[in-house]
Amino acid sequence: MRSILSIDVGKENIHIVEGSFLKDDLLIEKAASFKVPAGCFSGETISNPDRLSEYLMNAINNFGFSSKEAIITFDAYGAIIRDIALPNAKPNETTKMIHTEMIQTYHIPPTNVVQYKNIGKVSGDSDTQLINYRAAAIDEEIVEAYHNILTRSKLKPVAMDININAIDKLLKGDIAINKKILNSNSTMLLDFGATLTTVYIISQNKPIFYRQLDSGCGEIERIISEQTFASEKEIKKMKEDGFNFFSDNEDAKKYFDILRPFFYNLMDEIRKIIGFYASRSIASNVEQIYLFGGGSGLAGFTEYCEYNLSIPTEQIFTVSKVKLNALITPFASYLNALGALIIKDRSR
């Protein structure tokens, strides 16, 4: 068994874990993260691949990672992801049908890279044996850009993943989060990232449900800076040092009055997602929320979510599938990289 690097590329941070997947366990030997240098992204496009690759290569050397094989994962915000029901068929026929469906029904360019996976039989269908597939179509240039980041960093690409699929893999099977076994009721995981918030809902024997919201914790410093004399750098340091914008002291109240519309809108969007999910006849109510991602450690945010959504809320500190031989702090920031590491057994 040999270790592989799993690299989660965000717009603000890159998180790296080194380890392997054996049977049902992720064995993690090392983990580290670093800030994405300014000017590397323009929207979803990698605008300065040389700079990004140089920083990645230096970080790998400086942190002492040893593997030269790598998986890369990213949020794929611009991807078109659809669930498609098709008759059971041979793999080659299924591939052709999915490509045709994505092009004709969802109007993706024929050059897009399309990947898919079986997410189970269509509920209640026993005669025609319809199978549900989750297909993702990504711009070919974006796929090539992320592939080239690895090769420019002197790494051997093993696989490419998207965060939605990485989290789906991490939560498969009998899982405990924070030593609590996930039961048949629905559980929400909230990835509060720098520029995006991704909402996942998992329920036993059902495909993972997800929605992406176009807002993230990186907006906090911009919003406050625009209405005060404080710089974004100053506010960001306050945030990273543990300042609680939700507390009752006068300074916090001043800032929260500015941030109130942002957080109100975020909670409102999450409530809508919960309501939509609960309205589906096959779904159960969300009874637990777990937070992860870079913004999950924002002081007071866990309590704010629990109060406003009236659902018990915790930050993620452990996942039973992950076995650590190294300290990962904060654990909640590494879930996408951990999930992407789950591939077929590569033991020798």
C-alpha positions in Angstrom: 0.0 0.0 0.0 1.4 3.4 -0.9 0.3 6.9 0.0 -1.2 9.5 -2.3 -1.6 13.2 -2.0 -5.1 14.6 -2.1 -5.2 18.3 -2.9 -8.4 20.3 -2.3 -8.0 23.6 -4.3 -10.2 26.4 -3.0 -10.3 30.0 -4.0 -8.7 31.1 -0.6 -6.9 28.0 0.7 -5.4 24.8 -0.5 -5.7 21.8 1.8 -3.5 18.7 1.3 -3.6 15.3 3.0 -1.3 12.4 2.4 -2.5 8.9 3.0 -4.3 5.8 1.6 -7.7 4.1 1.4 -7.8 0.5 2.5 -11.1 -1.4 2.6 -13.3 1.0 4.6 -10.6 3.1 6.3 -8.8 6.3 5.3 -5.3 6.2 6.8 -3.9 9.7 7.0 -0.1 10.3 7.5 0.2 14.0 7.1 -1.9 17.1 6.4 -1.2 20.8 5.8 -2.8 23.9 4.2 -1.7 27.2 2.8 -3.2 30.4 1.4 -3.8 30.7 -2.3 -1.6 33.5 -3.5 -3.4 36.6 -4.9 -4.2 36.7 -8.6 -4.4 33.0 -9.2 -8.1 32.9 -10.0 -10.5 35.0 -12.1 -13.9 33.6 -11.1 -13.8 29.9 -11.8 -10.8 30.2 -14.1 -7.2 29.6 -13.1 -5.7 32.9 -14.4 -2.1 32.4 -13.2 -1.2 28.7 -13.4 2.5 29.3 -13.1 2.1 31.1 -9.8 -0.3 28.6 -8.4 1.8 25.6 -9.4 5.0 27.3 -7.9 3.3 27.8 -4.5 1.9 24.3 -4.5 5.2 22.7 -5.3 7.0 24.8 -2.7 4.3 23.9 -0.1 4.6 20.2 -0.8 8.4 20.4 -0.3 8.3 22.7 2.7 5.7 20.6 4.6 7.6 17.4 3.8 5.1 15.5 1.7 6.7 12.5 0.1 4.3 11.1 -2.5 4.5 12.2 -6.1 1.1 10.8 -7.0 -1.8 13.1 -6.5 -5.6 13.5 -6.7 -7.0 17.0 -7.1 -10.5 18.1 -6.1 -12.3 21.5 -6.5 -15.8 22.9 -6.0 -16.8 22.7 -9.7 -19.3 25.6 -9.1 -19.7 25.9 -12.9 -20.3 22.2 -13.5 -23.7 21.0 -14.7 -24.7 18.1 -12.4 -27.9 16.2 -13.1 -29.6 13.0 -12.0 -30.7 10.9 -15.0 -32.9 7.8 -15.0 -32.0 5.2 -17.7 -32.8 1.6 -18.4 -30.1 -0.9 -17.2 -27.6 -1.4 -20.0 -24.0 -2.3 -20.8 -21.4 0.3 -19.7 -20.6 1.5 -23.2 -24.3 1.9 -24.0 -24.9 3.8 -20.7 -22.0 6.2 -21.4 -23.5 7.0 -24.8 -27.0 7.5 -23.4 -25.8 9.8 -20.7 -23.7 11.9 -23.1 -26.6 12.2 -25.4 -29.0 13.2 -22.6 -26.6 15.8 -21.2 -26.1 17.4 -24.7 -29.7 17.2 -25.9 -31.6 17.9 -22.6 -29.2 20.1 -20.7 -27.5 21.7 -23.7 -23.9 21.1 -22.6 -21.2 21.7 -25.2 -20.1 18.4 -26.8 -16.5 19.1 -25.7 -17.4 19.1 -22.0 -15.9 16.3 -19.9 -18.8 14.1 -18.6 -18.4 11.7 -15.7 -21.2 9.7 -14.0 -21.9 7.1 -11.3 -24.8 4.8 -10.4 -26.7 6.2 -7.4 -29.3 3.4 -7.2 -32.4 2.0 -8.7 -35.4 4.2 -9.3 -37.7 3.9 -6.3 -40.7 1.7 -6.9 -39.6 0.6 -10.4 -39.4 -3.1 -10.7 -40.4 -3.8 -14.3 -38.2 -1.7 -16.5 -35.2 -1.7 -14.1 -34.5 2.0 -14.4 -31.2 3.1 -12.8 -30.5 6.6 -11.4 -27.1 8.0 -12.5 -25.6 11.3 -11.3 -23.7 12.9 -14.2 -21.4 15.9 -14.0 -20.3 17.9 -17.1 -17.3 20.2 -16.7 -15.7 22.5 -19.2 -12.8 20.8 -20.9 -10.5 23.8 -20.4 -11.2 23.8 -16.6 -10.4 20.0 -16.4 -7.2 20.6 -18.4 -6.2 23.5 -16.2 -6.4 21.5 -13.0 -4.6 18.6 -14.6 -1.8 20.9 -15.7 -1.5 22.3 -12.1 -0.4 18.9 -11.0 2.0 18.2 -13.8 3.5 21.7 -13.5 4.0 20.9 -9.8 6.0 17.8 -10.7 3.2 15.5 -9.6 1.7 12.5 -11.3 -2.1 12.9 -11.7 -4.0 9.9 -10.4 -7.5 11.2 -10.4 -9.6 14.4 -10.5 -12.7 14.8 -8.3 -15.3 17.4 -7.4 -16.2 18.2 -3.8 -19.7 17.0 -4.1 -18.6 13.5 -5.1 -15.8 13.6 -2.5 -18.2 14.2 0.4 -20.6 11.6 -1.0 -17.8 9.0 -0.9 -16.7 10.1 2.6 -20.3 9.6 4.0 -21.0 6.2 2.4 -21.6 3.2 4.6 -22.0 3.1 8.4 -20.6 6.4 9.5 -20.3 8.2 12.8 -19.6 11.9 13.0 -18.2 13.2 16.3 -18.7 9.6 17.5 -22.5 9.8 16.8 -23.7 7.1 14.4 -25.8 8.6 11.6 -29.3 7.0 11.8 -32.1 6.7 9.3 -33.2 10.4 9.9 -31.9 13.1 7.7 -28.6 14.9 8.5 -27.4 18.1 7.0 -23.7 19.0 6.4 -23.0 22.6 5.7 -19.7 23.5 4.0 -19.2 27.1 4.8 -16.4 28.0 2.4 -14.7 31.3 1.4 -16.8 32.0 -1.6 -19.5 29.2 -1.6 -21.7 27.5 0.9 -22.6 24.0 -0.1 -25.6 22.3 1.7 -25.6 18.4 1.8 -28.4 16.3 3.2 -27.9 12.6 3.7 -30.6 10.0 4.6 -30.2 6.3 4.8 -30.4 4.5 1.5 -31.1 7.7 -0.5 -28.7 9.6 -2.9 -27.0 12.6 -1.3 -29.0 15.8 -1.8 -27.1 19.0 -2.3 -27.5 22.7 -3.1 -24.8 25.4 -3.6 -25.3 29.0 -2.4 -23.4 31.8 -3.9 -22.1 33.2 -0.6 -19.3 32.4 1.8 -17.4 33.5 4.9 -14.9 35.5 2.8 -17.6 38.1 2.3 -17.5 39.1 6.0 -14.4 41.3 5.8 -15.5 42.9 2.5 -18.9 43.8 3.9 -17.5 45.3 7.1 -14.7 47.1 5.3 -17.1 48.8 2.9 -19.0 50.4 5.8 -16.2 51.2 8.2 -12.7 52.6 8.1 -11.3 49.1 8.9 -9.3 47.4 6.2 -10.3 43.9 4.9 -6.9 42.6 6.2 -7.7 43.9 9.7 -11.1 42.4 9.8 -9.8 39.1 8.4 -7.2 38.9 11.2 -9.9 39.6 13.8 -12.0 36.8 12.3 -9.1 34.3 12.2 -8.1 35.3 15.8 -11.5 34.2 17.0 -13.5 37.5 17.3 -17.1 36.6 17.9 -19.3 38.8 15.7 -22.4 37.3 17.4 -21.6 38.1 21.0 -23.4 40.8 23.1 -20.5 43.2 23.6 -20.7 46.7 22.0 -17.9 46.0 19.4 -19.6 42.8 18.3 -23.0 44.5 18.0 -21.6 47.2 15.9 -20.2 44.7 13.4 -23.2 42.4 13.5 -25.5 45.3 12.6 -23.5 45.5 9.4 -23.4 41.8 8.8 -27.1 41.1 9.8 -28.4 41.1 6.1 -25.7 38.7 5.0 -26.4 36.2 7.8 -30.1 36.7 7.6 -30.0 35.9 3.8 -27.8 32.8 4.4 -30.1 31.4 7.1 -33.2 32.1 4.9 -31.7 30.2 2.0 -30.8 27.3 4.2 -34.4 27.2 5.6 -35.7 27.1 2.1 -33.5 24.2 1.3 -34.7 22.4 4.4 -38.3 23.1 3.6 -37.9 21.9 0.0 -36.3 18.7 1.2 -38.9 18.1 3.9 -41.7 18.6 1.3 -40.6 15.6 -0.7 -42.7 12.6 0.2 -39.7 10.2 0.5 -37.7 12.5 2.8 -37.6 12.9 6.5 -37.0 16.1 8.5 -33.5 17.3 9.1 -32.7 16.5 12.7 -28.9 17.4 12.9 -26.6 19.8 11.3 -22.8 19.4 11.1 -20.5 22.3 9.9 -17.3 22.0 8.0 -15.2 24.1 5.7 -13.0 27.1 6.4 -15.9 29.2 7.9 -17.1 26.5 10.2 -14.7 27.6 12.9 -16.1 31.2 12.9 -16.6 32.0 16.6 -20.2 31.9 17.5 -21.4 30.6 14.1 -22.4 27.1 15.4 -24.6 28.6 18.1 -26.0 31.2 15.6 -27.1 28.4 13.2 -28.6 26.3 16.0 -30.6 29.2 17.3 -31.9 30.4 13.9 -32.6 27.0 12.4 -33.8 25.3 15.6 -31.8 22.2 14.8 -28.9 20.9 16.9 -25.6 22.0 15.2 -22.0 21.0 15.7 -18.7 21.6 13.9 -17.2 18.3 12.6 -14.2 17.1 14.6 -14.1 13.4 13.7 -15.4 11.0 11.0 -15.2 7.3 11.9 -13.9 6.3 8.5 -10.8 8.5 9.0 -7.8 7.1 11.0 -5.2 9.7 11.8 -1.5 9.2 12.3 -1.1 13.0 12.3 -2.8 15.9 13.9 -5.2 17.6 11.6 -6.3 21.1 12.8 -8.9 22.2 12.1 -10.2 18.8 11.0 -13.4 20.4 9.5 -11.3 22.2 6.8 -10.0 19.0 5.3 -13.2 17.0 4.5 -13.1 17.6 0.8 -9.5 16.4 0.5 -10.2 13.4 2.7 -13.2 12.3 0.6 -11.3 12.7 -2.6 -8.7 10.3 -1.3 -11.2 7.4 -1.4 -10.4 5.5 -4.6 -9.9 1.8 -5.4 -7.3 0.0 -3.2 -3.9 0.7 -4.6 -2.0 -1.8 -2.4 0.7 -3.9 -4.0 
